[in-house]
Amino acid sequence: MRRALQKIALTLTVLLAALTIYGVAIEPRLILATPRHDVTIPGLDESWDGATVAALSDMQTGMWWANTHMVDRAVRTVVEEDPDLVLLPGDFLYSEDPSIEHQVQTVVDQLRPLVDAQIPTVAVLGNHDHATGGADEIARALEELGIPVLENDALEVTRRGGAHLHVVGLAATRPGLTDVDAALSGVPPDAPRLVMMHNPTVFQRLPEGSAPLAVAGHTHCGQVALPGPSHWSYLALTDKEQVVADHWAPPTYGADGNRLFVTCGIGFSLAPVRINAPPEVAFFTLHTPSPSPSPRAGGRTGREAA
């Protein structure tokens, strides 16, 4: 009996060691997911049909043993893809040590290839950007680099032919800066738009039909998302966000006509580990709505976000 227990203990120790090595050195450092989705945007001009949007979130620069090499790889992947628009949903910074100035310069250096490639790129700030006290510094540096930082505001992005797509950016929920009404105030009711936020819990505050595609970060898709009950996961630390922690939120979540995608991001929080939640850059192909069928044709219209 004792020998059997010793074997079990040894086996569990080996498995735990292997899982730790995988979660620290393999998944977050070597695996980059690139999920791709087709999304229909009401009112989208034909010149935007087939356009690609990339989302890269949660760099978490300043985290101990930060995932800087994966950030570089993610940026290279985006540049090679040459999308029509890049969304950066916040948490560029993580801590106060090393200095904010050092972290900001690192972020600028890592994102500069997007600007050099002339890919339109838009950002919002996240909770860590504010918690570090570096929100003003990172926002100013990104703006100087050529990346607009939206705070309850909207920006018109053009593609060939001059047609506009509105990018709505919500300010960080923490420390309570989000103003949905202000963010949407400059967007005509029927105008095509994307909505970007850091914390996905804001999504439920968006009015009906105002966000056919909303993109958020923040959750790291659980970061340690072990199979089984959700309370076994890192998600237990963000209990209110469990339902929207991993990619597409349920269709019934939020107001009618709105869809939310939560990207896993790149970096870490608390510990430099990822298990079953690899770093990712998400890509979306935008489509105009399908023409309405004639009364005789019947059937369903349009595409749904997958």
N, C-alpha and C positions, 0 to 999 in steps of 0.2 A: 504493500500500500504506500509506504513511504517513498519507494523508488518511483512509483507511478506518479505521485504528487510532485516529486522532483523533476520528472520528465515534463509534466504539464507546465510547471513553473518555468523551466528552461525554454520550452516551446513558446510560451507567452512572452518571455523576455526577448527572444529572438524576433518574434513577430513585431513587438513594440519597437524594437531597435530598427527593424527594416522599415516600418511605417514612418518612423521619425526621419530616417535618412531620405526616404522618398518625399516626405512632405516638406523637408527643408532644402534638400539639394537637387531634387529631380523635377518634381512637378512645377514649382514656381520658377526654376532657373532654366529649364530645358523645353518646357511645353508651352506653346502659344496657340490658343484656340482662335479660330477666325470664323465664327458662325455667320451665316449669310441668310438674309430674309428679304422677301418681296413684300412691299407695303404700298397700298393704294392711298393716295392723298387727294381728297375732294378739292376740286377747283384747280388742280395742278395743270399748268400749261403744257402743251405737247412738247415744247422744247426741253422740259425737265423729265419727260418720260424716259425711263431707263437710266437716269442719273444715279450715281452711287454716293452714299453718305457713310462715313466711318465714325465710330465712337470709341474714344480711348480715355479711360477714366482712372482716377485714384493712383497717381504716380507715387504719392506718399514719400517724397524726397525728405530725408532727414530721419526716417525710421532706421533703427539700428540694423545693420546688414541689409540696407535698402536694396530693392530689386532694380538697380540702375541699368544693368546690362540688358534686362528684359525690356525696360522702357526703350532703350536704344533699338532693340530688335523690333519692338512694336512700331516705333516711328519709321524705321526702314521699311517694314511691311506696308505701312500706309503709303509711303512715298512711291514704292514700287507699284502699288495698286492704282495710284493716281486718281483718287475719288474726286467728285465734284465739290465735296464739302466735308470738313472734319469737325466733329463736336467733341469738346473737352469738358466733361461734367464735374470738374472740380477735384479738390483735395490734392493740390500740387505739392503742398508742404505738409510736414508732420509734427515737427518738434521745434524747440528753441535751441537745440544743440545738435549739430553745429549751427553756426550763426544763421540768422534769416538771410543775410546778404549772400552767404555761401550757398544756401539752398536755392535761393532765387536765381543765382547765376547758373547753377546746375540745371534747373528747369529750363531756363532760356536756351542754354547750349543744346539741351536734348530736343527741344521743340523747333529749333532754328531750321532744320531740314524741311519742315513743312512749309515754312515761309519761303525758303530758298526755292522750293519746287513750285511756288506760286499756287498752292492749294488753299482756297478759302477756308479759314479756320476760325471758330468761334468758341468762347469759353464762358463758364460760370465758375464761381468760387464755391468751395465746400466748407464744412464745419471746421476741419483742421486748419484750413487757411486762416480762419478767424481766430481759432483757439491759440495758434502760435503767436498771434499779434502781427502776423505778416501779411494780412489781407491787402492793405494799401500798397505795400511794396511789390507783391506778386502781380497785382492788377496793373500797376503802373508799368512794370517790366514787360508784361505780356502786350499791353497796348503799344509800348514803344517798339516791340518786336514786330508788330503788325497783326496781332491777334486781339480782336475786340473782346472785352469782358462785359457781359450783359448782367445788369442788376435790375430785375423787374422792368425789362425793356425788350424791344424787338428790333431786329436788323433785317433789312432786305438784301438778299443775296441773288445775284443775277447769273444766268447761264446764257449760252448762245441764243441770239434772238432777243435778248434783253428782258425776258420774262422774269418776274420776281418770285422768290420763295421766301416767306417770312420765317426767321428763326427767333423764337421767343425764349428768353433766358430768365429764369427765376432766381432771385437772390437766395442765399443760404437760409434754411429753416432754423438752423442753429448759428447765430443767436437771434432768431426770430425776425429776420429781415424780409421774408417772403411777402410780396404783395401781388397777388394774382391779377386783380383788377388793373393795377398800373401796368403790369407786363403786357396785358392783352389790349390795353386801351388804344394803342396805335395801329392795331391790326384790323382791317376791314372784316366784317363778319364772315364773308364768303371767301376770303383770301386763303390760298394754300399756305400751310404753316407746319413747322415742327416745333416741339416744345422741349426745352432742355432744363433739367434741374439736377441738383446733387442728391438730395434725400428723396427717395421714392414716395414717402408718405404724403408729400405735397400733392401728388397726383389726384387724390380724391377731392381736392378743393377746386379742380378745374371744371368750368361749366361744360354742359353737354355740347359735344361736337367741336370743342375748342382745341382738341389735341388728338388728331388722327394718328399721330406718332409722337409719343413722349419718351424721352430717353433719360435715364437716371443712372447713378452709380452708387457709391456709399457702402453697400452691403458686402462687397467682395464675394457675392454669391455664397455667403456663409463662411468663407475662407477655410474652415475645417468642416466639411459637410459629410459627416459619416453616415452611412446607411442606417435606417432605423428611425425611431422617434426623433422629432426635430429638437427635443430638449437635450439630446446627446451632442448636438452640434454647437459650434460657435454662434449660431443664430439665436441661441437662448439669450445671448447678451443684447440682442436687438429684437426683442420679442415682438414689438409692434410691427416690425418690418418683415416678419417671416413670410407673409403671403405674397410679398413682392420682392423677395430677395434674389430670385434666380430667373433671369430672362423674362419671358412674357408673363405678365400678371394674368390671372383668370379673366375671361371676357366680361364677367359680371362685376369686376372690380373697377370702381370709378363710374363716371357718368356715361350715358349712352353716346356712342360715336367716338369714344376716346380709347386708345390702347397704350399700354405702358410696357417698355422693355427696360430691364435692369441689367446693365453690363457688369461682368465680374471684375473689371478693372485689372490693374497690373500689380499694385503694391500690397503692403501688409498693414495690419493694425495689431498692436500688442505683441505679437510674436511673428518672426519671419518664417511662416509656414503656410502652405496651402495643400489641402487634401480634398480631392474630388471637386475642386473649384479652381481650375487652372487660369492663369492670366489670359486675357483675351482682348482682341480688337474685334468689335462687331461691325458688320457691313450690312447696309440696307439698300436695296434697289427700289427706287421710287417709280410708281406707275400712275398714269391718269386713270380715272374711273372708266370702266368699259361702257360703251354706249348702251343706253336703255333699250331693251328689246321692244319690238313692235307688240301691240296687244295680242297678235296671233301667236307670237313666238313663245311667250310665257317664260318661266324659269327665273333663276336668280341672276343678279347682275353684280359686277364688280369683283375684285379680288379681296381676300381677307389677309391680314397680317398672319404670317405663319410662325 
